[in-house]
């Protein structure tokens, strides 16, 4: 630097200062600003998560009540699932439903292949006995029969109910699945 003129030393000094400033900017300030931006994003994410968790805490009583209701419904369903098809007991229950509703049984048949609505996959540990029932009577008796099916001790579902008007009332074709847990 001794052999340089004053003006050249000034230029070199300014260039060195500028270089140092750019180096500090690139190596220190920009990474720090990036870290600040990332920290803000993380803080926002954590605020959203905290708000979600506080919302869940506020809903805890509702969630626990819903869990109790679902658990009770699961226990009730499990109690309505025999360990085998138990067809004699099911036919007895069906007979009681027929007598209580005073509908006339026209036909009952156990089907081998489930009908279209019954093709839905059952959860693991469940099986179903599909059957078709044809009954006749008036509307109120048919309604009583469907209600009696709903009150049966066996878990079942009516997949299809087709009603046709006949001279003395209605003719109903039902497709039913009676569930069990093998």
N, CA, C and O atoms as a DFTB+ gen file, in Angstrom:
728 C
 N C O
     1  1       0.825      -1.172       0.000
     2  2       0.000       0.000       0.000
     3  2       0.885       1.257       0.000
     4  3       0.439       2.341      -0.375
     5  1       2.108       1.097       0.413
     6  2       2.994       2.265       0.496
     7  2       3.298       2.826      -0.876
     8  3       3.484       4.036      -1.003
     9  1       3.356       2.007      -1.903
    10  2       3.716       2.485      -3.228
    11  2       2.511       3.055      -3.972
    12  3       2.663       3.496      -5.111
    13  1       1.360       3.061      -3.392
    14  2       0.172       3.561      -4.070
    15  2      -0.027       5.037      -3.758
    16  3       0.374       5.536      -2.707
    17  1      -0.634       5.690      -4.671
    18  2      -0.954       7.088      -4.459
    19  2      -2.149       7.179      -3.513
    20  3      -2.852       6.201      -3.254
    21  1      -2.339       8.360      -3.024
    22  2      -3.388       8.590      -2.036
    23  2      -4.755       8.237      -2.631
    24  3      -5.580       7.600      -1.977
    25  1      -4.975       8.643      -3.839
    26  2      -6.248       8.360      -4.491
    27  2      -6.426       6.852      -4.674
    28  3      -7.521       6.336      -4.452
    29  1      -5.397       6.155      -5.063
    30  2      -5.463       4.709      -5.241
    31  2      -5.708       4.026      -3.910
    32  3      -6.460       3.055      -3.825
    33  1      -5.057       4.548      -2.854
    34  2      -5.297       3.975      -1.515
    35  2      -6.756       4.173      -1.102
    36  3      -7.360       3.295      -0.485
    37  1      -7.312       5.329      -1.447
    38  2      -8.713       5.612      -1.118
    39  2      -9.624       4.629      -1.858
    40  3     -10.558       4.078      -1.275
    41  1      -9.343       4.417      -3.140
    42  2     -10.142       3.487      -3.951
    43  2     -10.025       2.076      -3.384
    44  3     -11.025       1.372      -3.238
    45  1      -8.789       1.667      -3.065
    46  2      -8.596       0.326      -2.493
    47  2      -9.304       0.229      -1.146
    48  3      -9.913      -0.801      -0.855
    49  1      -9.244       1.258      -0.325
    50  2      -9.915       1.258       0.980
    51  2     -11.422       1.172       0.849
    52  3     -12.076       0.426       1.578
    53  1     -11.974       1.941      -0.086
    54  2     -13.419       1.901      -0.342
    55  2     -13.805       0.522      -0.861
    56  3     -14.818      -0.040      -0.444
    57  1     -12.996      -0.026      -1.773
    58  2     -13.296      -1.356      -2.318
    59  2     -13.232      -2.405      -1.225
    60  3     -14.080      -3.295      -1.169
    61  1     -12.219      -2.309      -0.342
    62  2     -12.103      -3.277       0.758
    63  2     -13.274      -3.142       1.716
    64  3     -13.814      -4.142       2.190
    65  1     -13.665      -1.913       2.000
    66  2     -14.805      -1.676       2.894
    67  2     -16.088      -2.208       2.251
    68  3     -16.910      -2.839       2.915
    69  1     -16.245      -1.947       0.962
    70  2     -17.425      -2.441       0.237
    71  2     -17.426      -3.969       0.218
    72  3     -18.458      -4.599       0.449
    73  1     -16.270      -4.554      -0.055
    74  2     -16.157      -6.014      -0.052
    75  2     -16.511      -6.574       1.331
    76  3     -17.240      -7.559       1.443
    77  1     -15.988      -5.936       2.376
    78  2     -16.277      -6.389       3.739
    79  2     -17.772      -6.253       4.042
    80  3     -18.373      -7.127       4.666
    81  1     -18.357      -5.142       3.591
    82  2     -19.788      -4.926       3.832
    83  2     -20.618      -5.986       3.100
    84  3     -21.569      -6.534       3.657
    85  1     -20.249      -6.267       1.850
    86  2     -20.970      -7.290       1.069
    87  2     -20.779      -8.664       1.715
    88  3     -21.725      -9.447       1.795
    89  1     -19.569      -8.958       2.170
    90  2     -19.312     -10.245       2.816
    91  2     -20.134     -10.378       4.083
    92  3     -20.718     -11.433       4.334
    93  1     -20.190      -9.310       4.896
    94  2     -21.009      -9.339       6.129
    95  2     -22.473      -9.510       5.762
    96  3     -23.194     -10.275       6.403
    97  1     -22.914      -8.796       4.726
    98  2     -24.300      -8.905       4.279
    99  2     -24.616     -10.333       3.848
   100  3     -25.628     -10.894       4.269
   101  1     -23.772     -10.923       3.025
   102  2     -24.021     -12.267       2.500
   103  2     -23.830     -13.357       3.546
   104  3     -24.583     -14.330       3.575
   105  1     -22.837     -13.200       4.395
   106  2     -22.514     -14.266       5.338
   107  2     -23.212     -14.133       6.685
   108  3     -23.356     -15.128       7.396
   109  1     -23.646     -12.944       7.052
   110  2     -24.218     -12.754       8.387
   111  2     -25.660     -12.271       8.322
   112  3     -26.559     -12.911       8.868
   113  1     -25.881     -11.143       7.655
   114  2     -27.196     -10.493       7.727
   115  2     -28.261     -11.284       6.965
   116  3     -29.330     -11.537       7.519
   117  1     -28.005     -11.686       5.706
   118  2     -29.014     -12.438       4.940
   119  2     -29.377     -13.775       5.590
   120  3     -30.563     -14.096       5.659
   121  1     -28.408     -14.573       6.072
   122  2     -28.809     -15.795       6.782
   123  2     -29.619     -15.491       8.042
   124  3     -30.542     -16.231       8.382
   125  1     -29.275     -14.402       8.735
   126  2     -30.039     -14.040       9.932
   127  2     -31.466     -13.646       9.555
   128  3     -32.414     -14.020      10.245
   129  1     -31.624     -12.894       8.467
   130  2     -32.966     -12.520       8.007
   131  2     -33.765     -13.752       7.574
   132  3     -34.961     -13.849       7.850
   133  1     -33.107     -14.682       6.903
   134  2     -33.764     -15.939       6.511
   135  2     -34.206     -16.709       7.744
   136  3     -35.303     -17.267       7.777
   137  1     -33.355     -16.738       8.753
   138  2     -33.694     -17.434      10.004
   139  2     -34.875     -16.756      10.693
   140  3     -35.742     -17.432      11.245
   141  1     -34.912     -15.427      10.663
   142  2     -36.038     -14.685      11.241
   143  2     -37.325     -15.035      10.499
   144  3     -38.360     -15.267      11.124
   145  1     -37.262     -15.075       9.162
   146  2     -38.445     -15.426       8.363
   147  2     -38.911     -16.843       8.676
   148  3     -40.107     -17.075       8.850
   149  1     -37.984     -17.790       8.750
   150  2     -38.347     -19.178       9.081
   151  2     -38.907     -19.267      10.491
   152  3     -39.843     -20.027      10.739
   153  1     -38.351     -18.507      11.406
   154  2     -38.850     -18.514      12.786
   155  2     -40.267     -17.965      12.851
   156  3     -41.099     -18.470      13.604
   157  1     -40.540     -16.932      12.064
   158  2     -41.905     -16.382      12.029
   159  2     -42.887     -17.406      11.468
   160  3     -43.981     -17.581      12.005
   161  1     -42.497     -18.079      10.391
   162  2     -43.366     -19.121       9.820
   163  2     -43.621     -20.232      10.824
   164  3     -44.751     -20.702      10.958
   165  1     -42.590     -20.649      11.521
   166  2     -42.738     -21.696      12.536
   167  2     -43.633     -21.216      13.681
   168  3     -44.449     -21.978      14.199
   169  1     -43.475     -19.962      14.067
   170  2     -44.321     -19.403      15.129
   171  2     -45.783     -19.380      14.682
   172  3     -46.674     -19.697      15.471
   173  1     -46.038     -19.007      13.423
   174  2     -47.405     -19.003      12.912
   175  2     -47.975     -20.417      12.893
   176  3     -49.126     -20.636      13.271
   177  1     -47.162     -21.372      12.450
   178  2     -47.617     -22.771      12.431
   179  2     -47.957     -23.247      13.836
   180  3     -48.965     -23.924      14.042
   181  1     -47.126     -22.897      14.790
   182  2     -47.369     -23.322      16.171
   183  2     -48.587     -22.610      16.756
   184  3     -49.300     -23.189      17.575
   185  1     -48.835     -21.371      16.349
   186  2     -50.031     -20.678      16.815
   187  2     -51.292     -21.353      16.291
   188  3     -52.275     -21.503      17.017
   189  1     -51.254     -21.758      15.026
   190  2     -52.397     -22.476      14.449
   191  2     -52.605     -23.802      15.187
   192  3     -53.737     -24.153      15.521
   193  1     -51.545     -24.522      15.435
   194  2     -51.636     -25.805      16.157
   195  2     -52.147     -25.579      17.576
   196  3     -52.969     -26.353      18.068
   197  1     -51.669     -24.529      18.235
   198  2     -52.134     -24.216      19.583
   199  2     -53.622     -23.892      19.576
   200  3     -54.358     -24.333      20.458
   201  1     -54.066     -23.125      18.587
   202  2     -55.494     -22.802      18.477
   203  2     -56.314     -24.062      18.267
   204  3     -57.395     -24.206      18.838
   205  1     -55.801     -24.983      17.442
   206  2     -56.514     -26.253      17.219
   207  2     -56.596     -27.059      18.502
   208  3     -57.649     -27.604      18.831
   209  1     -55.490     -27.137      19.227
   210  2     -55.477     -27.895      20.479
   211  2     -56.372     -27.257      21.534
   212  3     -57.052     -27.961      22.281
   213  1     -56.376     -25.919      21.601
   214  2     -57.265     -25.246      22.547
   215  2     -58.725     -25.505      22.189
   216  3     -59.571     -25.657      23.069
   217  1     -59.012     -25.553      20.888
   218  2     -60.371     -25.893      20.450
   219  2     -60.750     -27.298      20.886
   220  3     -61.882     -27.534      21.310
   221  1     -59.812     -28.236      20.784
   222  2     -60.088     -29.610      21.228
   223  2     -60.295     -29.668      22.737
   224  3     -61.147     -30.413      23.221
   225  1     -59.520     -28.887      23.476
   226  2     -59.692     -28.848      24.931
   227  2     -61.083     -28.315      25.261
   228  3     -61.755     -28.823      26.158
   229  1     -61.510     -27.286      24.527
   230  2     -62.851     -26.740      24.741
   231  2     -63.930     -27.764      24.409
   232  3     -65.004     -27.750      25.011
   233  1     -63.655     -28.653      23.455
   234  2     -64.632     -29.659      23.035
   235  2     -64.481     -30.973      23.782
   236  3     -65.179     -31.937      23.466
   237  1     -63.614     -31.037      24.739
   238  2     -63.315     -32.303      25.413
   239  2     -64.567     -32.979      25.960
   240  3     -64.765     -34.177      25.756
   241  1     -65.404     -32.228      26.646
   242  2     -66.615     -32.826      27.219
   243  2     -67.506     -33.395      26.123
   244  3     -68.065     -34.480      26.280
   245  1     -67.642     -32.676      25.019
   246  2     -68.465     -33.163      23.912
   247  2     -67.849     -34.409      23.294
   248  3     -68.558     -35.365      22.978
   249  1     -66.528     -34.401      23.119
   250  2     -65.844     -35.552      22.533
   251  2     -65.981     -36.762      23.448
   252  3     -66.237     -37.869      22.974
   253  1     -65.814     -36.565      24.750
   254  2     -65.951     -37.680      25.688
   255  2     -67.375     -38.222      25.694
   256  3     -67.573     -39.435      25.764
   257  1     -68.370     -37.336      25.620
   258  2     -69.768     -37.785      25.585
   259  2     -70.043     -38.562      24.303
   260  3     -70.706     -39.598      24.332
   261  1     -69.536     -38.067      23.184
   262  2     -69.711     -38.775      21.919
   263  2     -69.035     -40.144      21.989
   264  3     -69.586     -41.129      21.497
   265  1     -67.864     -40.215      22.590
   266  2     -67.159     -41.494      22.744
   267  2     -67.979     -42.448      23.599
   268  3     -68.080     -43.634      23.285
   269  1     -68.562     -41.939      24.676
   270  2     -69.406     -42.816      25.525
   271  2     -70.607     -43.353      24.744
   272  3     -70.955     -44.528      24.860
   273  1     -71.239     -42.481      23.946
   274  2     -72.405     -42.929      23.160
   275  2     -72.001     -43.983      22.131
   276  3     -72.695     -44.986      21.968
   277  1     -70.881     -43.760      21.434
   278  2     -70.424     -44.714      20.424
   279  2     -70.041     -46.036      21.084
   280  3     -70.355     -47.104      20.559
   281  1     -69.367     -45.973      22.225
   282  2     -68.988     -47.202      22.934
   283  2     -70.232     -47.965      23.381
   284  3     -70.274     -49.191      23.279
   285  1     -71.242     -47.255      23.873
   286  2     -72.485     -47.909      24.290
   287  2     -73.189     -48.539      23.087
   288  3     -73.708     -49.651      23.186
   289  1     -73.208     -47.838      21.956
   290  2     -73.830     -48.390      20.749
   291  2     -73.060     -49.621      20.272
   292  3     -73.670     -50.586      19.812
   293  1     -71.744     -49.603      20.373
   294  2     -70.941     -50.769      19.973
   295  2     -71.233     -51.953      20.895
   296  3     -71.358     -53.084      20.427
   297  1     -71.342     -51.701      22.200
   298  2     -71.672     -52.799      23.124
   299  2     -73.067     -53.354      22.847
   300  3     -73.287     -54.563      22.917
   301  1     -74.005     -52.462      22.532
   302  2     -75.374     -52.902      22.211
   303  2     -75.378     -53.749      20.946
   304  3     -76.041     -54.785      20.894
   305  1     -74.641     -53.313      19.922
   306  2     -74.565     -54.083      18.681
   307  2     -73.920     -55.435      18.929
   308  3     -74.391     -56.453      18.421
   309  1     -72.852     -55.453      19.702
   310  2     -72.166     -56.714      20.000
   311  2     -73.100     -57.683      20.718
   312  3     -73.050     -58.891      20.485
   313  1     -73.951     -57.150      21.590
   314  2     -74.910     -58.006      22.295
   315  2     -75.955     -58.575      21.341
   316  3     -76.562     -59.606      21.632
   317  1     -76.170     -57.917      20.210
   318  2     -77.165     -58.367      19.238
   319  2     -76.574     -59.268      18.159
   320  3     -77.264     -59.616      17.201
   321  1     -75.297     -59.650      18.303
   322  2     -74.652     -60.505      17.316
   323  2     -74.363     -61.875      17.924
   324  3     -73.443     -62.010      18.730
   325  1     -75.134     -62.887      17.548
   326  2     -74.812     -64.226      18.041
   327  2     -73.507     -64.718      17.424
   328  3     -73.034     -64.154      16.437
   329  1     -72.928     -65.760      17.998
   330  2     -71.641     -66.292      17.527
   331  2     -71.780     -67.215      16.323
   332  3     -70.784     -67.516      15.665
   333  1     -72.972     -67.662      16.026
   334  2     -73.209     -68.491      14.841
   335  2     -74.498     -67.995      14.193
   336  3     -75.164     -67.128      14.758
   337  1     -74.863     -68.510      13.045
   338  2     -76.067     -67.997      12.384
   339  2     -77.332     -68.097      13.232
   340  3     -78.244     -67.287      13.060
   341  1     -77.412     -69.068      14.143
   342  2     -78.544     -69.224      15.069
   343  2     -79.880     -69.082      14.346
   344  3     -80.742     -68.303      14.751
   345  1     -80.033     -69.849      13.270
   346  2     -81.243     -69.727      12.449
   347  2     -82.529     -70.103      13.182
   348  3     -83.533     -69.418      12.988
   349  1     -82.562     -71.149      14.013
   350  2     -83.820     -71.441      14.705
   351  2     -84.280     -70.281      15.594
   352  3     -85.466     -69.950      15.615
   353  1     -83.359     -69.672      16.318
   354  2     -83.725     -68.540      17.173
   355  2     -84.175     -67.352      16.323
   356  3     -85.106     -66.635      16.691
   357  1     -83.513     -67.152      15.191
   358  2     -83.897     -66.052      14.315
   359  2     -85.297     -66.285      13.740
   360  3     -86.109     -65.361      13.692
   361  1     -85.581     -67.513      13.306
   362  2     -86.906     -67.819      12.763
   363  2     -87.976     -67.652      13.839
   364  3     -89.077     -67.186      13.545
   365  1     -87.664     -68.029      15.087
   366  2     -88.614     -67.797      16.187
   367  2     -88.886     -66.313      16.371
   368  3     -90.039     -65.913      16.536
   369  1     -87.843     -65.489      16.344
   370  2     -88.017     -64.036      16.490
   371  2     -88.814     -63.465      15.328
   372  3     -89.653     -62.583      15.511
   373  1     -88.546     -63.973      14.137
   374  2     -89.288     -63.535      12.966
   375  2     -90.763     -63.926      13.089
   376  3     -91.649     -63.153      12.728
   377  1     -91.013     -65.123      13.597
   378  2     -92.394     -65.568      13.816
   379  2     -93.118     -64.662      14.808
   380  3     -94.285     -64.328      14.604
   381  1     -92.432     -64.261      15.884
   382  2     -93.045     -63.337      16.856
   383  2     -93.367     -62.003      16.184
   384  3     -94.432     -61.433      16.420
   385  1     -92.456     -61.503      15.350
   386  2     -92.699     -60.240      14.646
   387  2     -93.909     -60.367      13.723
   388  3     -94.705     -59.436      13.604
   389  1     -94.045     -61.518      13.075
   390  2     -95.208     -61.751      12.200
   391  2     -96.497     -61.771      13.016
   392  3     -97.497     -61.168      12.628
   393  1     -96.462     -62.476      14.156
   394  2     -97.675     -62.560      14.998
   395  2     -98.038     -61.197      15.585
   396  3     -99.211     -60.823      15.594
   397  1     -97.044     -60.451      16.074
   398  2     -97.318     -59.144      16.678
   399  2     -97.903     -58.164      15.669
   400  3     -98.777     -57.369      16.013
   401  1     -97.436     -58.215      14.446
   402  2     -97.900     -57.268      13.435
   403  2     -99.152     -57.752      12.710
   404  3     -99.848     -56.968      12.064
   405  1     -99.431     -59.042      12.823
   406  2    -100.610     -59.643      12.195
   407  2    -100.582     -59.521      10.668
   408  3    -101.625     -59.350      10.038
   409  1     -99.397     -59.608      10.080
   410  2     -99.290     -59.684       8.621
   411  2     -99.268     -61.163       8.240
   412  3     -98.967     -62.024       9.068
   413  1     -99.582     -61.440       7.009
   414  2     -99.595     -62.809       6.517
   415  2     -98.281     -63.104       5.792
   416  3     -97.905     -62.400       4.855
   417  1     -97.594     -64.149       6.236
   418  2     -96.362     -64.554       5.575
   419  2     -96.731     -65.298       4.299
   420  3     -97.458     -66.290       4.338
   421  1     -96.228     -64.817       3.175
   422  2     -96.474     -65.457       1.893
   423  2     -95.322     -66.373       1.511
   424  3     -95.525     -67.474       1.001
   425  1     -94.088     -65.888       1.773
   426  2     -92.924     -66.670       1.376
   427  2     -91.713     -66.169       2.161
   428  3     -91.584     -64.983       2.468
   429  1     -90.835     -67.119       2.472
   430  2     -89.550     -66.777       3.063
   431  2     -88.519     -67.700       2.431
   432  3     -88.733     -68.906       2.313
   433  1     -87.401     -67.114       2.030
   434  2     -86.357     -67.955       1.445
   435  2     -85.001     -67.386       1.839
   436  3     -84.769     -66.177       1.823
   437  1     -84.118     -68.311       2.194
   438  2     -82.756     -67.946       2.517
   439  2     -81.971     -67.963       1.225
   440  3     -81.917     -68.988       0.544
   441  1     -81.366     -66.848       0.881
   442  2     -80.646     -66.747      -0.383
   443  2     -79.187     -67.112      -0.174
   444  3     -78.617     -66.883       0.893
   445  1     -78.601     -67.680      -1.204
   446  2     -77.197     -68.070      -1.144
   447  2     -76.278     -66.900      -1.434
   448  3     -75.248     -66.735      -0.781
   449  1     -76.648     -66.090      -2.411
   450  2     -75.816     -64.970      -2.824
   451  2     -76.493     -63.695      -2.351
   452  3     -77.666     -63.478      -2.655
   453  1     -75.792     -62.855      -1.620
   454  2     -76.413     -61.608      -1.174
   455  2     -76.878     -60.768      -2.355
   456  3     -76.267     -60.778      -3.424
   457  1     -77.966     -60.045      -2.143
   458  2     -78.497     -59.179      -3.187
   459  2     -77.601     -57.960      -3.332
   460  3     -76.661     -57.781      -2.558
   461  1     -77.889     -57.123      -4.322
   462  2     -77.016     -55.984      -4.643
   463  2     -76.693     -55.128      -3.423
   464  3     -75.529     -54.798      -3.194
   465  1     -77.705     -54.764      -2.636
   466  2     -77.434     -53.923      -1.467
   467  2     -76.627     -54.679      -0.432
   468  3     -75.908     -54.073       0.363
   469  1     -76.740     -56.000      -0.434
   470  2     -76.005     -56.802       0.530
   471  2     -74.581     -57.115       0.118
   472  3     -73.860     -57.786       0.856
   473  1     -74.164     -56.644      -1.039
   474  2     -72.807     -56.931      -1.502
   475  2     -71.760     -56.051      -0.832
   476  3     -70.561     -56.246      -1.029
   477  1     -72.212     -55.090      -0.048
   478  2     -71.255     -54.241       0.662
   479  2     -70.410     -55.118       1.568
   480  3     -70.919     -56.028       2.222
   481  1     -69.125     -54.838       1.600
   482  2     -68.214     -55.618       2.433
   483  2     -68.540     -55.391       3.905
   484  3     -68.727     -54.259       4.351
   485  1     -68.603     -56.476       4.633
   486  2     -68.863     -56.386       6.066
   487  2     -67.546     -56.219       6.803
   488  3     -66.502     -56.667       6.328
   489  1     -67.593     -55.581       7.956
   490  2     -66.352     -55.459       8.741
   491  2     -65.833     -56.835       9.139
   492  3     -66.587     -57.807       9.185
   493  1     -64.548     -56.901       9.422
   494  2     -63.947     -58.162       9.859
   495  2     -64.665     -58.640      11.115
   496  3     -64.990     -57.849      12.001
   497  1     -64.903     -59.929      11.176
   498  2     -65.557     -60.506      12.348
   499  2     -67.072     -60.499      12.265
   500  3     -67.747     -60.821      13.243
   501  1     -67.620     -60.132      11.105
   502  2     -69.078     -60.140      10.939
   503  2     -69.440     -60.937       9.691
   504  3     -68.706     -60.954       8.703
   505  1     -70.575     -61.585       9.764
   506  2     -71.125     -62.296       8.619
   507  2     -72.632     -62.060       8.628
   508  3     -73.184     -61.567       9.611
   509  1     -73.282     -62.409       7.546
   510  2     -74.723     -62.174       7.451
   511  2     -75.407     -63.341       6.754
   512  3     -74.836     -64.005       5.889
   513  1     -76.646     -63.563       7.161
   514  2     -77.512     -64.539       6.510
   515  2     -78.546     -63.733       5.731
   516  3     -79.414     -63.105       6.336
   517  1     -78.470     -63.738       4.387
   518  2     -79.458     -62.991       3.607
   519  2     -80.726     -63.816       3.394
   520  3     -80.664     -65.025       3.169
   521  1     -81.868     -63.148       3.468
   522  2     -83.122     -63.831       3.197
   523  2     -84.115     -62.874       2.574
   524  3     -84.007     -61.656       2.711
   525  1     -85.088     -63.458       1.883
   526  2     -86.153     -62.685       1.268
   527  2     -87.460     -63.092       1.916
   528  3     -87.742     -64.275       2.108
   529  1     -88.254     -62.079       2.252
   530  2     -89.528     -62.306       2.935
   531  2     -90.605     -61.597       2.131
   532  3     -90.432     -60.461       1.690
   533  1     -91.726     -62.298       1.950
   534  2     -92.877     -61.674       1.311
   535  2     -94.053     -61.779       2.273
   536  3     -94.422     -62.869       2.709
   537  1     -94.636     -60.625       2.595
   538  2     -95.773     -60.585       3.517
   539  2     -96.879     -59.758       2.895
   540  3     -96.644     -58.963       1.984
   541  1     -98.094     -59.954       3.400
   542  2     -99.223     -59.149       2.935
   543  2    -100.052     -58.707       4.130
   544  3    -100.033     -59.333       5.189
   545  1    -100.767     -57.634       3.938
   546  2    -101.615     -57.057       4.977
   547  2    -101.912     -55.623       4.606
   548  3    -101.637     -55.191       3.486
   549  1    -102.480     -54.879       5.553
   550  2    -102.714     -53.467       5.260
   551  2    -101.481     -52.657       5.656
   552  3    -100.521     -53.186       6.217
   553  1    -101.533     -51.364       5.351
   554  2    -100.369     -50.509       5.571
   555  2     -99.955     -50.481       7.041
   556  3     -98.767     -50.583       7.345
   557  1    -100.906     -50.347       7.950
   558  2    -100.564     -50.261       9.375
   559  2     -99.917     -51.550       9.871
   560  3     -98.991     -51.509      10.681
   561  1    -100.404     -52.698       9.386
   562  2     -99.795     -53.970       9.793
   563  2     -98.378     -54.111       9.232
   564  3     -97.474     -54.592       9.915
   565  1     -98.201     -53.687       7.983
   566  2     -96.863     -53.723       7.396
   567  2     -95.910     -52.819       8.178
   568  3     -94.766     -53.190       8.439
   569  1     -96.384     -51.647       8.542
   570  2     -95.574     -50.733       9.341
   571  2     -95.232     -51.356      10.692
   572  3     -94.104     -51.226      11.168
   573  1     -96.197     -52.029      11.307
   574  2     -95.945     -52.704      12.581
   575  2     -94.919     -53.828      12.405
   576  3     -94.091     -54.060      13.287
   577  1     -94.975     -54.524      11.267
   578  2     -94.014     -55.596      11.014
   579  2     -92.586     -55.044      10.888
   580  3     -91.650     -55.586      11.476
   581  1     -92.436     -53.977      10.129
   582  2     -91.101     -53.368       9.971
   583  2     -90.603     -52.857      11.322
   584  3     -89.418     -52.977      11.634
   585  1     -91.498     -52.294      12.117
   586  2     -91.118     -51.840      13.456
   587  2     -90.721     -53.021      14.337
   588  3     -89.777     -52.918      15.121
   589  1     -91.432     -54.142      14.214
   590  2     -91.091     -55.343      14.985
   591  2     -89.737     -55.894      14.548
   592  3     -88.986     -56.406      15.378
   593  1     -89.413     -55.797      13.258
   594  2     -88.084     -56.207      12.793
   595  2     -87.010     -55.342      13.446
   596  3     -85.955     -55.834      13.847
   597  1     -87.295     -54.066      13.543
   598  2     -86.342     -53.145      14.156
   599  2     -86.133     -53.456      15.640
   600  3     -85.053     -53.206      16.174
   601  1     -87.145     -53.993      16.304
   602  2     -87.069     -54.286      17.733
   603  2     -86.547     -55.690      18.029
   604  3     -86.425     -56.072      19.193
   605  1     -86.238     -56.458      16.990
   606  2     -85.763     -57.827      17.214
   607  2     -84.447     -57.814      17.986
   608  3     -83.660     -56.876      17.861
   609  1     -84.210     -58.851      18.782
   610  2     -82.956     -58.900      19.541
   611  2     -81.741     -59.155      18.650
   612  3     -80.609     -58.983      19.101
   613  1     -81.944     -59.549      17.433
   614  2     -80.874     -59.860      16.490
   615  2     -80.571     -58.629      15.649
   616  3     -81.494     -57.944      15.208
   617  1     -79.305     -58.338      15.419
   618  2     -78.930     -57.232      14.544
   619  2     -79.244     -57.626      13.109
   620  3     -78.784     -58.657      12.619
   621  1     -80.034     -56.793      12.445
   622  2     -80.363     -57.060      11.050
   623  2     -80.583     -55.748      10.335
   624  3     -80.756     -54.699      10.955
   625  1     -80.572     -55.829       9.017
   626  2     -80.816     -54.657       8.189
   627  2     -81.751     -55.051       7.061
   628  3     -81.646     -56.135       6.488
   629  1     -82.667     -54.145       6.759
   630  2     -83.549     -54.331       5.614
   631  2     -82.863     -53.646       4.441
   632  3     -82.761     -52.420       4.403
   633  1     -82.394     -54.441       3.485
   634  2     -81.707     -53.896       2.320
   635  2     -82.681     -53.380       1.275
   636  3     -82.385     -52.432       0.548
   637  1     -83.841     -54.010       1.206
   638  2     -84.792     -53.650       0.150
   639  2     -86.200     -53.877       0.668
   640  3     -86.483     -54.888       1.311
   641  1     -87.082     -52.926       0.383
   642  2     -88.495     -53.056       0.722
   643  2     -89.284     -52.560      -0.482
   644  3     -89.256     -51.374      -0.811
   645  1     -89.988     -53.480      -1.134
   646  2     -90.808     -53.135      -2.295
   647  2     -92.263     -53.411      -1.931
   648  3     -92.611     -54.521      -1.527
   649  1     -93.098     -52.406      -2.075
   650  2     -94.503     -52.517      -1.696
   651  2     -95.353     -52.396      -2.952
   652  3     -95.163     -51.503      -3.777
   653  1     -96.302     -53.331      -3.071
   654  2     -97.221     -53.337      -4.204
   655  2     -98.643     -53.346      -3.657
   656  3     -98.973     -54.110      -2.750
   657  1     -99.467     -52.490      -4.222
   658  2    -100.871     -52.467      -3.811
   659  2    -101.622     -53.651      -4.396
   660  3    -101.517     -53.942      -5.588
   661  1    -102.376     -54.325      -3.551
   662  2    -103.234     -55.429      -3.998
   663  2    -104.652     -55.121      -3.539
   664  3    -104.879     -54.117      -2.864
   665  1    -105.603     -55.965      -3.895
   666  2    -107.012     -55.689      -3.632
   667  2    -107.306     -55.501      -2.142
   668  3    -108.077     -54.611      -1.782
   669  1    -106.717     -56.308      -1.279
   670  2    -107.044     -56.236       0.148
   671  2    -105.965     -55.545       0.972
   672  3    -105.917     -55.752       2.184
   673  1    -105.097     -54.733       0.372
   674  2    -104.047     -54.072       1.138
   675  2    -102.777     -53.941       0.332
   676  3    -102.777     -53.416      -0.781
   677  1    -101.696     -54.423       0.909
   678  2    -100.397     -54.307       0.239
   679  2     -99.652     -55.628       0.321
   680  3     -99.858     -56.430       1.232
   681  1     -98.789     -55.826      -0.647
   682  2     -97.892     -56.969      -0.677
   683  2     -96.492     -56.391      -0.583
   684  3     -96.113     -55.534      -1.381
   685  1     -95.726     -56.855       0.389
   686  2     -94.377     -56.305       0.606
   687  2     -93.343     -57.392       0.400
   688  3     -93.455     -58.493       0.939
   689  1     -92.321     -57.059      -0.401
   690  2     -91.163     -57.928      -0.595
   691  2     -89.987     -57.267       0.120
   692  3     -89.607     -56.139      -0.194
   693  1     -89.418     -57.991       1.090
   694  2     -88.287     -57.463       1.858
   695  2     -87.074     -58.335       1.631
   696  3     -87.181     -59.560       1.573
   697  1     -85.930     -57.710       1.505
   698  2     -84.661     -58.414       1.499
   699  2     -83.935     -57.980       2.764
   700  3     -83.690     -56.795       2.989
   701  1     -83.598     -58.963       3.580
   702  2     -83.053     -58.704       4.919
   703  2     -81.745     -59.453       5.085
   704  3     -81.571     -60.537       4.528
   705  1     -80.828     -58.883       5.847
   706  2     -79.615     -59.588       6.261
   707  2     -79.605     -59.653       7.793
   708  3     -79.698     -58.628       8.469
   709  1     -79.491     -60.871       8.325
   710  2     -79.361     -61.068       9.770
   711  2     -77.884     -61.301      10.062
   712  3     -77.274     -62.207       9.495
   713  1     -77.317     -60.503      10.930
   714  2     -75.883     -60.539      11.181
   715  2     -75.516     -61.470      12.330
   716  3     -76.316     -61.725      13.231
   717  1     -74.300     -61.965      12.272
   718  2     -73.728     -62.725      13.371
   719  2     -72.220     -62.553      13.347
   720  3     -71.653     -62.106      12.350
   721  1     -71.576     -62.907      14.443
   722  2     -70.123     -62.733      14.584
   723  2     -69.481     -64.098      14.740
   724  3     -69.396     -64.612      15.855
   725  1     -69.025     -64.700      13.638
   726  2     -68.475     -66.055      13.722
   727  2     -67.161     -66.093      14.499
   728  3     -66.569     -67.161      14.660
